[in-house]
Amino acid sequence: MPRPDARQHGAPAPGATEEAAGAPRRIFIIGFGPAGQRVAQALLARHRAKIVVIDLNTRNIETASGIGLAAQLGDASHRDVLEHAHVHRAEVIVITVPDPAASRTMIHHCRFLAPDAAIVVRARYHILQWELHLAGATKVVDEEDHVGLRLAAEARKHLRADRDR
């Protein structure tokens, strides 16, 4: 039987007493494949101690642990996995999984457990970006848009090189 939602009864959100005691806010990276690893790489220098990785793949968890990150094996589309990881302490949650249905579920759970956290999510296809925004994402990174921009930048380099010859 699912546990009752504490907030429906006016109780403090999970971990509220920890926040009051000054527990540090965390950066969660959900999915530690190539995209998640790039996110971590960009944040390591200033935020290593705040990063928590959640992934289904044991190799990805070993990789995260190997570079000194807190890591938890589990399926973040299950609310209990997010609760166990203390996602309620999130300042930022980055969802890098390519599956839009799983991402929507994760966004819903994260938005409920950490209502003030910024949720940044990957959209594999441009057409899916609005679904993810409507699910509660703060920012959607559209892969097709970014690939298009990168391809245009490379084309401009080539055109400048031709012009300079």
PEVENLIN-V402533 format. One record per pair of residues at least 6 apart in sequence whose ideal C-beta (glycine too) atoms are under 6 Angstrom apart, sorted by the first residue. I is the first residue (numbers start at 0). J is the second residue. D is the distance in whole Angstrom. If there is no record, write none. Layout:
i: {I;I}
j: {J;J}
d: {D;D}
This chain:
i: {6;12;13;14;14;24;24;25;25;25;25;26;26;26;26;27;27;27;27;28;28;28;28;28;29;29;29;30;30;31;31;31;31;34;35;38;50;51;52;52;52;53;53;53;53;54;55;60;60;63;64;71;73;74;75;75;76;76;76;78;81;81;86;86;86;87;87;89;89;91;92;92;92;93;94;94;94;95;96;97;99;102;103;106;106;106;106;109;110;117;118;118;119;120;120;120;121;122;122;122;122;123;125;125;128;128;131;132}
j: {12;87;87;87;88;88;90;49;51;88;89;46;49;50;91;51;86;89;92;35;38;39;52;93;53;75;94;95;96;52;54;59;63;95;95;93;68;69;63;68;70;71;73;75;84;60;74;70;72;70;70;84;80;80;81;105;101;104;105;108;108;112;109;112;113;112;113;113;116;117;109;116;118;119;102;105;120;121;102;123;127;120;134;118;134;135;136;118;135;137;136;137;138;131;136;139;140;128;131;139;141;142;141;143;139;141;139;139}
d: {6;6;5;4;6;6;4;5;5;5;5;6;5;5;5;5;6;5;5;5;5;6;5;5;5;5;5;4;4;5;4;4;5;4;4;5;5;5;4;5;4;5;6;5;6;6;5;5;5;4;5;5;4;6;6;5;5;4;5;5;5;6;6;5;5;5;5;4;4;5;5;5;5;5;5;5;4;5;6;5;5;6;4;6;4;5;5;6;4;4;5;5;5;5;4;6;6;5;6;5;5;5;5;4;5;5;5;6}
